Amino acid sequence: MRFLSLPIFLFILVSAGVANAQSAENEGMFPNDVDRVRTRPSNSIREMVEKQRAAKRKKEHEEMLKRGEEAMELIGQLNTSFETAGGLTKDDREKLDRLEKLASKIRDDLGGDGDGDDRFTAEETPPADVRQGFIALKESTEKLVKELKRTSRFTISAAAIQTSNAVIKFARFLRIAP
């Protein structure tokens, strides 16, 4: 009897394991189709997420345009100060630093980078003096804002990235210039 009870016990144990594995309520390694449908987000949730992403992109684009407008205001302030003083004051250099940061942020928002060097290369000639540098900075900033206004949140403007690089170069040149 002892030898007969051991195989019966093993048979019952194996049968219980197989029955448990066949159960529909058991979530094993491979979920059935009902589980897949249940875990997939509904269309309304996906639409809501897409609307939130679109609203975020729109807000980021509007912030970039505001940065461009702020850059134009800084150029206007720098222009009046430069015309009255004939040079750049300490406050003007702080404004140049702010302008450089704005241009860097705009460039980053557009998907550009600094290519590791924001200095003038051998092919580019730096301005001869502060006045020429300021004129070039003013023209580059105006061109950058025009480029930004032409872009939409769906486009990437290589011209705007290049212009923002030029603004950064001229701002650094003027900030360091005597």
N, CA and C atoms as a LAMMPS dump frame, in Angstrom:
ITEM: TIMESTEP
0
ITEM: NUMBER OF ATOMS
534
ITEM: BOX BOUNDS ff ff ff
-5.0000000000000000e+02 5.0000000000000000e+02
-5.0000000000000000e+02 5.0000000000000000e+02
-5.0000000000000000e+02 5.0000000000000000e+02
ITEM: ATOMS id mol type element x y z
1 1 1 N 0.807 -1.183 0
2 1 2 C 0 0 0
3 1 3 C 0.857 1.257 0
4 2 1 N 1.937 1.142 0.685
5 2 2 C 2.845 2.265 0.772
6 2 3 C 3.392 2.632 -0.598
7 3 1 N 3.738 1.644 -1.385
8 3 2 C 4.283 1.9 -2.712
9 3 3 C 3.214 2.4 -3.668
10 4 1 N 1.996 2.042 -3.461
11 4 2 C 0.897 2.472 -4.313
12 4 3 C 0.469 3.916 -4.013
13 5 1 N 0.578 4.362 -2.812
14 5 2 C 0.164 5.719 -2.459
15 5 3 C 1.126 6.781 -3.016
16 6 1 N 2.395 6.473 -3.115
17 6 2 C 3.364 7.432 -3.662
18 6 3 C 3.075 7.756 -5.121
19 7 1 N 2.842 6.792 -6.021
20 7 2 C 2.508 7.148 -7.402
21 7 3 C 1.163 7.874 -7.514
22 8 1 N 0.222 7.53 -6.68
23 8 2 C -1.073 8.226 -6.727
24 8 3 C -0.892 9.684 -6.299
25 9 1 N -0.103 9.892 -5.263
26 9 2 C 0.155 11.259 -4.796
27 9 3 C 0.874 12.076 -5.871
28 10 1 N 1.869 11.507 -6.532
29 10 2 C 2.585 12.21 -7.607
30 10 3 C 1.655 12.491 -8.787
31 11 1 N 0.779 11.545 -9.108
32 11 2 C -0.184 11.753 -10.194
33 11 3 C -1.126 12.919 -9.87
34 12 1 N -1.61 12.994 -8.67
35 12 2 C -2.507 14.09 -8.256
36 12 3 C -1.763 15.419 -8.288
37 13 1 N -0.526 15.441 -7.837
38 13 2 C 0.275 16.665 -7.829
39 13 3 C 0.529 17.172 -9.245
40 14 1 N 0.903 16.303 -10.155
41 14 2 C 1.15 16.687 -11.544
42 14 3 C -0.144 17.128 -12.208
43 15 1 N -1.231 16.451 -11.947
44 15 2 C -2.529 16.828 -12.525
45 15 3 C -2.962 18.212 -12.058
46 16 1 N -2.73 18.51 -10.808
47 16 2 C -3.093 19.83 -10.284
48 16 3 C -2.255 20.923 -10.952
49 17 1 N -0.984 20.643 -11.164
50 17 2 C -0.117 21.621 -11.832
51 17 3 C -0.537 21.875 -13.259
52 18 1 N -0.888 20.819 -13.98
53 18 2 C -1.332 20.954 -15.368
54 18 3 C -2.658 21.693 -15.419
55 19 1 N -3.557 21.394 -14.524
56 19 2 C -4.861 22.06 -14.499
57 19 3 C -4.701 23.542 -14.182
58 20 1 N -3.81 23.859 -13.297
59 20 2 C -3.571 25.259 -12.951
60 20 3 C -2.965 26.01 -14.13
61 21 1 N -2.105 25.352 -14.873
62 21 2 C -1.486 25.987 -16.038
63 21 3 C -2.502 26.243 -17.137
64 22 1 N -3.553 25.444 -17.21
65 22 2 C -4.574 25.598 -18.24
66 22 3 C -5.657 26.592 -17.847
67 23 1 N -5.615 27.112 -16.671
68 23 2 C -6.648 28.024 -16.185
69 23 3 C -6.61 29.335 -16.959
70 24 1 N -7.788 29.9 -17.299
71 24 2 C -7.88 31.149 -18.064
72 24 3 C -7.565 32.357 -17.205
73 25 1 N -7.717 32.238 -15.908
74 25 2 C -7.471 33.371 -15.026
75 25 3 C -6 33.537 -14.697
76 26 1 N -5.211 32.55 -14.981
77 26 2 C -3.797 32.603 -14.67
78 26 3 C -3.077 33.484 -15.688
79 27 1 N -2.319 34.452 -15.212
80 27 2 C -1.548 35.319 -16.113
81 27 3 C -0.136 34.777 -16.181
82 28 1 N 0.154 34.066 -17.218
83 28 2 C 1.46 33.464 -17.381
84 28 3 C 2.395 34.391 -18.139
85 29 1 N 3.39 33.795 -18.754
86 29 2 C 4.364 34.574 -19.505
87 29 3 C 3.786 35.125 -20.797
88 30 1 N 2.841 34.43 -21.387
89 30 2 C 2.277 34.848 -22.663
90 30 3 C 0.8 35.176 -22.467
91 31 1 N 0.469 36.449 -22.299
92 31 2 C -0.935 36.793 -22.075
93 31 3 C -1.757 36.515 -23.326
94 32 1 N -3.007 36.159 -23.103
95 32 2 C -3.868 35.884 -24.252
96 32 3 C -4.379 37.191 -24.853
97 33 1 N -5.173 37.112 -25.891
98 33 2 C -5.641 38.301 -26.6
99 33 3 C -6.461 39.225 -25.721
100 34 1 N -7.214 38.675 -24.803
101 34 2 C -8.029 39.508 -23.911
102 34 3 C -7.131 40.407 -23.08
103 35 1 N -6.015 39.871 -22.587
104 35 2 C -5.095 40.671 -21.792
105 35 3 C -4.449 41.764 -22.633
106 36 1 N -4.114 41.471 -23.867
107 36 2 C -3.492 42.48 -24.728
108 36 3 C -4.437 43.639 -24.992
109 37 1 N -5.68 43.339 -25.254
110 37 2 C -6.661 44.389 -25.515
111 37 3 C -6.877 45.219 -24.259
112 38 1 N -6.886 44.571 -23.12
113 38 2 C -7.13 45.27 -21.873
114 38 3 C -5.981 46.221 -21.531
115 39 1 N -4.733 45.882 -21.84
116 39 2 C -3.599 46.725 -21.486
117 39 3 C -3.299 47.786 -22.534
118 40 1 N -3.847 47.694 -23.72
119 40 2 C -3.604 48.678 -24.766
120 40 3 C -4.409 49.941 -24.445
121 41 1 N -3.77 51.128 -24.522
122 41 2 C -4.524 52.35 -24.229
123 41 3 C -5.628 52.567 -25.26
124 42 1 N -6.69 53.132 -24.805
125 42 2 C -7.815 53.37 -25.707
126 42 3 C -7.505 54.524 -26.651
127 43 1 N -8.315 54.659 -27.677
128 43 2 C -8.11 55.729 -28.649
129 43 3 C -8.233 57.093 -28
130 44 1 N -9.149 57.246 -27.074
131 44 2 C -9.328 58.554 -26.441
132 44 3 C -8.103 58.944 -25.625
133 45 1 N -7.461 57.982 -24.989
134 45 2 C -6.246 58.285 -24.227
135 45 3 C -5.119 58.667 -25.176
136 46 1 N -4.978 57.923 -26.273
137 46 2 C -3.933 58.258 -27.25
138 46 3 C -4.167 59.636 -27.854
139 47 1 N -5.415 59.955 -28.162
140 47 2 C -5.732 61.276 -28.71
141 47 3 C -5.416 62.369 -27.7
142 48 1 N -5.707 62.127 -26.443
143 48 2 C -5.433 63.113 -25.41
144 48 3 C -3.924 63.347 -25.271
145 49 1 N -3.147 62.279 -25.318
146 49 2 C -1.692 62.403 -25.225
147 49 3 C -1.154 63.185 -26.421
148 50 1 N -1.661 62.905 -27.621
149 50 2 C -1.223 63.634 -28.817
150 50 3 C -1.59 65.114 -28.728
151 51 1 N -2.762 65.42 -28.215
152 51 2 C -3.162 66.823 -28.044
153 51 3 C -2.24 67.525 -27.06
154 52 1 N -1.867 66.843 -25.988
155 52 2 C -0.957 67.434 -25.015
156 52 3 C 0.418 67.675 -25.633
157 53 1 N 0.888 66.732 -26.439
158 53 2 C 2.183 66.916 -27.107
159 53 3 C 2.134 68.088 -28.078
160 54 1 N 1.048 68.192 -28.828
161 54 2 C 0.903 69.302 -29.778
162 54 3 C 0.839 70.63 -29.037
163 55 1 N 0.131 70.671 -27.925
164 55 2 C 0.046 71.904 -27.14
165 55 3 C 1.417 72.274 -26.576
166 56 1 N 2.187 71.278 -26.168
167 56 2 C 3.529 71.537 -25.643
168 56 3 C 4.438 72.092 -26.736
169 57 1 N 4.385 71.485 -27.935
170 57 2 C 5.21 71.985 -29.049
171 57 3 C 4.814 73.41 -29.427
172 58 1 N 3.521 73.693 -29.413
173 58 2 C 3.049 75.038 -29.737
174 58 3 C 3.548 76.037 -28.699
175 59 1 N 3.488 75.669 -27.434
176 59 2 C 3.95 76.549 -26.364
177 59 3 C 5.455 76.799 -26.488
178 60 1 N 6.227 75.753 -26.774
179 60 2 C 7.672 75.903 -26.938
180 60 3 C 7.999 76.821 -28.109
181 61 1 N 7.24 76.709 -29.203
182 61 2 C 7.468 77.572 -30.362
183 61 3 C 7.147 79.025 -30.01
184 62 1 N 6.061 79.245 -29.284
185 62 2 C 5.708 80.605 -28.876
186 62 3 C 6.769 81.193 -27.95
187 63 1 N 7.32 80.368 -27.05
188 63 2 C 8.39 80.836 -26.169
189 63 3 C 9.631 81.208 -26.971
190 64 1 N 9.929 80.442 -28.017
191 64 2 C 11.078 80.753 -28.861
192 64 3 C 10.863 82.087 -29.573
193 65 1 N 9.65 82.334 -30.055
194 65 2 C 9.35 83.616 -30.695
195 65 3 C 9.469 84.762 -29.694
196 66 1 N 9.056 84.531 -28.453
197 66 2 C 9.194 85.562 -27.418
198 66 3 C 10.664 85.848 -27.141
199 67 1 N 11.499 84.817 -27.163
200 67 2 C 12.939 85.03 -26.986
201 67 3 C 13.496 85.889 -28.121
202 68 1 N 13.004 85.658 -29.332
203 68 2 C 13.423 86.483 -30.46
204 68 3 C 13.013 87.934 -30.275
205 69 1 N 11.795 88.158 -29.796
206 69 2 C 11.337 89.529 -29.536
207 69 3 C 12.164 90.172 -28.428
208 70 1 N 12.5 89.399 -27.401
209 70 2 C 13.341 89.93 -26.328
210 70 3 C 14.724 90.297 -26.864
211 71 1 N 15.246 89.494 -27.776
212 71 2 C 16.539 89.799 -28.392
213 71 3 C 16.462 91.113 -29.166
214 72 1 N 15.342 91.334 -29.869
215 72 2 C 15.173 92.604 -30.595
216 72 3 C 15.103 93.784 -29.625
217 73 1 N 14.433 93.612 -28.492
218 73 2 C 14.38 94.677 -27.49
219 73 3 C 15.774 94.982 -26.956
220 74 1 N 16.55 93.94 -26.687
221 74 2 C 17.917 94.148 -26.204
222 74 3 C 18.763 94.882 -27.235
223 75 1 N 18.609 94.531 -28.499
224 75 2 C 19.364 95.221 -29.553
225 75 3 C 18.959 96.691 -29.609
226 76 1 N 17.667 96.968 -29.472
227 76 2 C 17.211 98.358 -29.458
228 76 3 C 17.818 99.13 -28.298
229 77 1 N 17.831 98.529 -27.115
230 77 2 C 18.432 99.18 -25.952
231 77 3 C 19.93 99.373 -26.142
232 78 1 N 20.59 98.353 -26.676
233 78 2 C 22.027 98.463 -26.93
234 78 3 C 22.323 99.527 -27.98
235 79 1 N 21.466 99.633 -28.978
236 79 2 C 21.659 100.621 -30.038
237 79 3 C 21.58 102.037 -29.477
238 80 1 N 20.558 102.33 -28.673
239 80 2 C 20.443 103.681 -28.098
240 80 3 C 21.606 103.969 -27.167
241 81 1 N 22.016 102.997 -26.378
242 81 2 C 23.143 103.187 -25.474
243 81 3 C 24.443 103.379 -26.249
244 82 1 N 24.612 102.612 -27.32
245 82 2 C 25.828 102.715 -28.13
246 82 3 C 25.901 104.07 -28.828
247 83 1 N 24.757 104.557 -29.311
248 83 2 C 24.733 105.854 -29.995
249 83 3 C 25.012 107.001 -29.03
250 84 1 N 24.485 106.924 -27.813
251 84 2 C 24.691 108.026 -26.861
252 84 3 C 26.077 107.978 -26.235
253 85 1 N 26.553 106.799 -25.859
254 85 2 C 27.84 106.69 -25.18
255 85 3 C 29.001 106.545 -26.156
256 86 1 N 28.744 106.109 -27.357
257 86 2 C 29.81 105.909 -28.33
258 86 3 C 30.596 104.628 -28.09
259 87 1 N 30.189 103.843 -27.148
260 87 2 C 30.853 102.577 -26.84
261 87 3 C 29.934 101.711 -26.005
262 88 1 N 30.507 100.689 -25.417
263 88 2 C 29.717 99.764 -24.612
264 88 3 C 30.054 99.918 -23.134
265 89 1 N 29.033 100.073 -22.315
266 89 2 C 29.214 100.188 -20.874
267 89 3 C 29.144 98.801 -20.234
268 90 1 N 29.31 98.776 -18.907
269 90 2 C 29.225 97.504 -18.195
270 90 3 C 27.819 96.918 -18.316
271 91 1 N 26.801 97.764 -18.229
272 91 2 C 25.419 97.291 -18.398
273 91 3 C 25.202 96.732 -19.8
274 92 1 N 25.819 97.378 -20.782
275 92 2 C 25.693 96.896 -22.163
276 92 3 C 26.325 95.511 -22.312
277 93 1 N 27.436 95.29 -21.642
278 93 2 C 28.09 93.979 -21.714
279 93 3 C 27.222 92.901 -21.055
280 94 1 N 26.507 93.27 -19.997
281 94 2 C 25.569 92.321 -19.381
282 94 3 C 24.413 92.022 -20.339
283 95 1 N 23.963 93.041 -21.059
284 95 2 C 22.902 92.829 -22.051
285 95 3 C 23.405 91.951 -23.195
286 96 1 N 24.673 92.138 -23.565
287 96 2 C 25.261 91.277 -24.596
288 96 3 C 25.316 89.825 -24.121
289 97 1 N 25.636 89.649 -22.846
290 97 2 C 25.648 88.298 -22.286
291 97 3 C 24.249 87.695 -22.336
292 98 1 N 23.24 88.478 -21.989
293 98 2 C 21.849 88.003 -22.048
294 98 3 C 21.46 87.677 -23.495
295 99 1 N 21.861 88.533 -24.443
296 99 2 C 21.571 88.302 -25.858
297 99 3 C 22.224 87.008 -26.338
298 100 1 N 23.447 86.776 -25.907
299 100 2 C 24.151 85.548 -26.279
300 100 3 C 23.414 84.317 -25.737
301 101 1 N 22.944 84.396 -24.503
302 101 2 C 22.203 83.275 -23.916
303 101 3 C 20.882 83.052 -24.64
304 102 1 N 20.206 84.131 -25.013
305 102 2 C 18.955 83.994 -25.767
306 102 3 C 19.205 83.313 -27.11
307 103 1 N 20.26 83.746 -27.798
308 103 2 C 20.579 83.154 -29.103
309 103 3 C 20.952 81.677 -28.949
310 104 1 N 21.666 81.345 -27.883
311 104 2 C 22.014 79.939 -27.641
312 104 3 C 20.77 79.104 -27.381
313 105 1 N 19.843 79.641 -26.603
314 105 2 C 18.603 78.915 -26.311
315 105 3 C 17.769 78.746 -27.583
316 106 1 N 17.713 79.776 -28.405
317 106 2 C 16.983 79.68 -29.676
318 106 3 C 17.614 78.609 -30.557
319 107 1 N 18.937 78.621 -30.625
320 107 2 C 19.647 77.619 -31.435
321 107 3 C 19.36 76.208 -30.926
322 108 1 N 19.368 76.034 -29.614
323 108 2 C 19.064 74.717 -29.046
324 108 3 C 17.63 74.301 -29.354
325 109 1 N 16.696 75.251 -29.269
326 109 2 C 15.29 74.951 -29.567
327 109 3 C 15.1 74.554 -31.027
328 110 1 N 15.912 75.113 -31.902
329 110 2 C 15.817 74.791 -33.324
330 110 3 C 16.494 73.463 -33.663
331 111 1 N 17.225 72.916 -32.708
332 111 2 C 17.881 71.634 -32.941
333 111 3 C 19.321 71.771 -33.382
334 112 1 N 19.881 72.953 -33.282
335 112 2 C 21.27 73.158 -33.676
336 112 3 C 22.197 73.037 -32.491
337 113 1 N 23.48 73.012 -32.801
338 113 2 C 24.471 73.033 -31.742
339 113 3 C 25.597 73.958 -32.153
340 114 1 N 26.527 74.159 -31.253
341 114 2 C 27.579 75.134 -31.482
342 114 3 C 28.752 74.624 -32.284
343 115 1 N 28.708 73.371 -32.707
344 115 2 C 29.82 72.774 -33.45
345 115 3 C 31.12 72.868 -32.662
346 116 1 N 31.022 73.07 -31.356
347 116 2 C 32.192 73.091 -30.504
348 116 3 C 32.974 74.384 -30.513
349 117 1 N 32.735 75.275 -31.457
350 117 2 C 33.521 76.499 -31.524
351 117 3 C 32.647 77.636 -32.026
352 118 1 N 32.479 78.645 -31.189
353 118 2 C 31.693 79.811 -31.576
354 118 3 C 32.592 81.015 -31.856
355 119 1 N 33.816 80.743 -32.265
356 119 2 C 34.736 81.826 -32.615
357 119 3 C 34.816 81.933 -34.136
358 120 1 N 35.389 83.029 -34.589
359 120 2 C 35.531 83.236 -36.027
360 120 3 C 36.598 82.293 -36.574
361 121 1 N 36.321 81.691 -37.719
362 121 2 C 37.277 80.788 -38.353
363 121 3 C 38.187 81.588 -39.282
364 122 1 N 39.1 80.883 -39.936
365 122 2 C 40.043 81.554 -40.833
366 122 3 C 39.323 82.157 -42.037
367 123 1 N 38.241 81.508 -42.499
368 123 2 C 37.503 82.028 -43.651
369 123 3 C 36.685 83.265 -43.284
370 124 1 N 36.249 83.335 -42.032
371 124 2 C 35.441 84.469 -41.582
372 124 3 C 36.36 85.543 -41.022
373 125 1 N 36.108 86.754 -41.402
374 125 2 C 36.903 87.847 -40.864
375 125 3 C 36.124 88.523 -39.746
376 126 1 N 36.731 88.64 -38.582
377 126 2 C 36.036 89.33 -37.498
378 126 3 C 35.93 90.822 -37.808
379 127 1 N 34.985 91.497 -37.192
380 127 2 C 34.84 92.934 -37.438
381 127 3 C 36.118 93.683 -37.052
382 128 1 N 36.383 94.768 -37.773
383 128 2 C 37.605 95.533 -37.535
384 128 3 C 37.548 96.297 -36.219
385 129 1 N 36.378 96.789 -35.854
386 129 2 C 36.25 97.534 -34.606
387 129 3 C 34.881 97.26 -33.971
388 130 1 N 34.653 97.913 -32.848
389 130 2 C 33.418 97.691 -32.095
390 130 3 C 32.203 98.158 -32.887
391 131 1 N 32.326 99.271 -33.596
392 131 2 C 31.187 99.796 -34.361
393 131 3 C 30.75 98.803 -35.446
394 132 1 N 31.71 98.279 -36.206
395 132 2 C 31.364 97.292 -37.234
396 132 3 C 30.796 96.016 -36.61
397 133 1 N 31.347 95.628 -35.48
398 133 2 C 30.838 94.453 -34.78
399 133 3 C 29.41 94.654 -34.306
400 134 1 N 29.117 95.856 -33.815
401 134 2 C 27.76 96.13 -33.349
402 134 3 C 26.774 96.16 -34.512
403 135 1 N 27.188 96.751 -35.625
404 135 2 C 26.318 96.784 -36.811
405 135 3 C 26.036 95.358 -37.29
406 136 1 N 27.079 94.52 -37.32
407 136 2 C 26.899 93.123 -37.741
408 136 3 C 25.997 92.37 -36.759
409 137 1 N 26.145 92.649 -35.467
410 137 2 C 25.293 92.009 -34.462
411 137 3 C 23.841 92.425 -34.644
412 138 1 N 23.626 93.691 -34.88
413 138 2 C 22.263 94.201 -35.065
414 138 3 C 21.616 93.567 -36.302
415 139 1 N 22.35 93.534 -37.408
416 139 2 C 21.815 92.934 -38.64
417 139 3 C 21.536 91.439 -38.461
418 140 1 N 22.451 90.745 -37.788
419 140 2 C 22.26 89.304 -37.568
420 140 3 C 21.052 89.034 -36.677
421 141 1 N 20.871 89.852 -35.658
422 141 2 C 19.725 89.658 -34.762
423 141 3 C 18.42 89.921 -35.496
424 142 1 N 18.38 90.983 -36.299
425 142 2 C 17.168 91.271 -37.075
426 142 3 C 16.868 90.131 -38.054
427 143 1 N 17.918 89.614 -38.684
428 143 2 C 17.743 88.497 -39.618
429 143 3 C 17.249 87.249 -38.884
430 144 1 N 17.777 87.011 -37.682
431 144 2 C 17.354 85.854 -36.89
432 144 3 C 15.871 85.941 -36.548
433 145 1 N 15.417 87.108 -36.124
434 145 2 C 14.006 87.261 -35.755
435 145 3 C 13.113 87.08 -36.98
436 146 1 N 13.544 87.592 -38.134
437 146 2 C 12.768 87.385 -39.364
438 146 3 C 12.681 85.897 -39.707
439 147 1 N 13.8 85.19 -39.559
440 147 2 C 13.81 83.747 -39.831
441 147 3 C 12.889 83.003 -38.865
442 148 1 N 12.899 83.41 -37.603
443 148 2 C 12.043 82.752 -36.614
444 148 3 C 10.569 82.954 -36.934
445 149 1 N 10.229 84.142 -37.395
446 149 2 C 8.826 84.42 -37.719
447 149 3 C 8.371 83.62 -38.939
448 150 1 N 9.299 83.261 -39.808
449 150 2 C 8.951 82.48 -40.998
450 150 3 C 8.787 80.994 -40.698
451 151 1 N 9.375 80.541 -39.608
452 151 2 C 9.297 79.117 -39.288
453 151 3 C 7.989 78.797 -38.578
454 152 1 N 7.65 77.539 -38.623
455 152 2 C 6.515 77.058 -37.836
456 152 3 C 7.058 76.048 -36.835
457 153 1 N 6.19 75.558 -35.992
458 153 2 C 6.662 74.593 -34.998
459 153 3 C 6.94 73.228 -35.624
460 154 1 N 6.601 73.075 -36.895
461 154 2 C 6.811 71.804 -37.589
462 154 3 C 8.097 71.792 -38.411
463 155 1 N 8.774 72.934 -38.518
464 155 2 C 9.951 73.025 -39.379
465 155 3 C 11.209 73.291 -38.566
466 156 1 N 12.324 72.958 -39.178
467 156 2 C 13.631 73.287 -38.63
468 156 3 C 14.32 74.159 -39.666
469 157 1 N 14.739 75.342 -39.262
470 157 2 C 15.342 76.28 -40.193
471 157 3 C 16.858 76.284 -40.017
472 158 1 N 17.561 75.77 -41.02
473 158 2 C 19.021 75.777 -40.98
474 158 3 C 19.548 77.203 -41.044
475 159 1 N 18.858 78.071 -41.778
476 159 2 C 19.277 79.473 -41.865
477 159 3 C 19.176 80.145 -40.5
478 160 1 N 18.126 79.844 -39.75
479 160 2 C 17.977 80.433 -38.419
480 160 3 C 19.06 79.918 -37.472
481 161 1 N 19.441 78.665 -37.618
482 161 2 C 20.513 78.112 -36.784
483 161 3 C 21.831 78.803 -37.1
484 162 1 N 22.127 78.987 -38.391
485 162 2 C 23.363 79.676 -38.781
486 162 3 C 23.356 81.128 -38.315
487 163 1 N 22.212 81.779 -38.414
488 163 2 C 22.119 83.168 -37.986
489 163 3 C 22.282 83.27 -36.474
490 164 1 N 21.717 82.333 -35.73
491 164 2 C 21.895 82.362 -34.273
492 164 3 C 23.362 82.136 -33.913
493 165 1 N 24.062 81.296 -34.674
494 165 2 C 25.502 81.132 -34.458
495 165 3 C 26.243 82.438 -34.701
496 166 1 N 25.842 83.173 -35.735
497 166 2 C 26.478 84.463 -36.019
498 166 3 C 26.204 85.46 -34.899
499 167 1 N 24.981 85.489 -34.386
500 167 2 C 24.649 86.397 -33.279
501 167 3 C 25.526 86.082 -32.074
502 168 1 N 25.699 84.806 -31.786
503 168 2 C 26.532 84.402 -30.648
504 168 3 C 27.976 84.845 -30.86
505 169 1 N 28.498 84.665 -32.068
506 169 2 C 29.88 85.068 -32.355
507 169 3 C 30.071 86.573 -32.183
508 170 1 N 29.152 87.355 -32.748
509 170 2 C 29.296 88.809 -32.65
510 170 3 C 29.099 89.289 -31.214
511 171 1 N 28.187 88.678 -30.478
512 171 2 C 27.975 89.068 -29.08
513 171 3 C 29.219 88.77 -28.251
514 172 1 N 29.837 87.629 -28.472
515 172 2 C 31.068 87.296 -27.739
516 172 3 C 32.202 88.236 -28.128
517 173 1 N 32.278 88.552 -29.422
518 173 2 C 33.309 89.481 -29.878
519 173 3 C 33.157 90.831 -29.18
520 174 1 N 31.941 91.346 -29.131
521 174 2 C 31.712 92.656 -28.521
522 174 3 C 31.877 92.614 -27.004
523 175 1 N 31.523 91.526 -26.386
524 175 2 C 31.653 91.424 -24.936
525 175 3 C 33.121 91.422 -24.523
526 176 1 N 33.966 90.829 -25.347
527 176 2 C 35.392 90.733 -25.037
528 176 3 C 36.159 91.957 -25.539
529 177 1 N 35.649 92.62 -26.566
530 177 2 C 36.354 93.757 -27.18
531 177 3 C 36.564 94.874 -26.157
532 178 1 N 37.685 95.576 -26.28
533 178 2 C 37.98 96.674 -25.339
534 178 3 C 37.082 97.872 -25.524
